[in-house]
């Protein structure tokens, strides 16, 4: 990395945005996708974990068809177990890199690194946000909080430490200066209670390289993250979003999603344009042991070659796939049954973090 922009781990005064760094949109070409292999009962009991692995491995296989998959694996035993499962499922191991990075849980979107790029200088860096497992809900999280630095060392990339809590699922980018997020999450007292909304906006602008922060109010029922945006609103190109929609006024999600839809109507992008808004249905409620789970088609993941959509064994699955096919004509849209995965309170976007390439 060029010395004139080289940040040092201890240098809290390096502001990435001031040096041309930004977080690109998810459809920007990837070097790899990062995952953290499930190995504990933190999110799935042993029985549930066995049921979710076929879909999880199908997810890995689909990503690996167009890019490398890098997986944080807790220890050598986990690495060998993962290799065995992948081989038995016919996954090409040359497209998978298993690294001995200890983890507490599997939600790499939130504990993984935020990769920034600078297309002008052809440089990359990692933002090492603080992490507290969604407001301290699921200790321990000490290993997960170290993952960005472990990956920075592995990739030989510099990193910066903003010093505040942030999660990848809480922010959604169009790659052209805009980030979407929710007040329910980022303004929650269990994250950064010492910061005002304006101060959080400044951190987002400084460390993600955006020019504006657009806020919705809430998330969906069953979401233990306090309202991550990746279950409700996603950019599909720089001026178009899909928004989760619930037409049934008796459904618990109805008022929250109606409010989000109205908020989106009033938003304007950096260039003054109004958002193009495409409605994406919510699946039928997914209930487990009396608990409503945060099932949402909006939790899709965009890889180099595919858009991978969680499905939930209901009639709306194909409708959601059809809508997303119209949004991504350059990629195949693949539905994978996430009914057993969502028991862990997240699906494919929550499990993954992209590593962008430099143009």
Steps between C-alpha positions, in 0.01 A plus 500: 500500500631845415662674793303823458175326596633219717289483817648340807296283738556747782426804285149612594543822301506334157161569339454266200253727320753782495738276306256373239397173664140377499289189554378384157158357421461126543473444122850644452738216395627288788837346574326262739213448740577452870309264729544367854437126526232398756660299778321576827142497625500880518244531219390143427472203734684187385183361348415825327856539375486163326180609327640836387831373358364377163368848419814664639721283280274564200557871569877446497480296179299769322738778599805289405378470143601862438747596774718376781338420834715577806380344822601580857525160669532482876786248519660208316221263600242734351710536185513124449128462571422778252720341232327167547153653474594702193666205325203273570273764348714525188628854559822585313747553785732696271240778521486492882762633743463388864692714747565422870330815631314426827141624517213507748218494245427488127363843406789631292300792360516658844833390645691481173714778351367797306721522191545844342648570158672796339469454122730796430798380700411128460510450874281320751465515876287350774283683751517323835176608664434399860261207544284408799267225368197724435502696821666240721222244446719195434826486690773399458593689183869562564616275216255643250616852580857406393405368155549825301857537624575131437384543140691828462818313599417213264440736207790726604267797503510801732203561725346785693317496833206744518439396861120464481267203459373425151359194324502421129134401497404843631619687188409476131696678225439609143871561432422858391509686827193370684456270797163381633460403865242488781459708813376196693845344463765771473337734752430220747640568845667158501742602223648851524296673769753785524445608139228711342346423162710777343819356649419150372432646156845660507663165580313337213611772260860498622555126518276368222567784258136600446351847457157438647326278755135411438306371801200273536348452841452129572582142404287186487349285773729226631820684407729484803735758346256782586414572140772421247433659163595183309164346595294793370663716228774412250654689211491307172666778302618850587153657500265203551404312815287198575294536816344221701122537484223346708146551361321330789394770752466233769864398469732638771741629233234700316536836683880492500531421130230754408699765685823403325327518162381853575845605620656373177249702295630820658873429459724662241845381395819708486417603143148606604328204335211322664547131573354245263312267735416138422285307744623158613247283686561368846483121529230336705591519870761245605435388857719276714413398854252788518754759385464696178829489309638788287431337164540749214579471131692828534781309672639390164871504419651633174803298388696553178282258308180458697243659726437244773152534648372334819178309443256373762283223353210726410319616187664842508850354447468498121348850494802635688740320266320637195517856633872472574565348156356818350733706721818306414495413128879446506493228768315178557263507796524189716251416772628285786272370774596695813225371728748319725761776478261778611453315829833665586328839441666586171561367149738543208583869514553477875744211454723663238725798440635592159862593425496745209753508221662818372390594148 
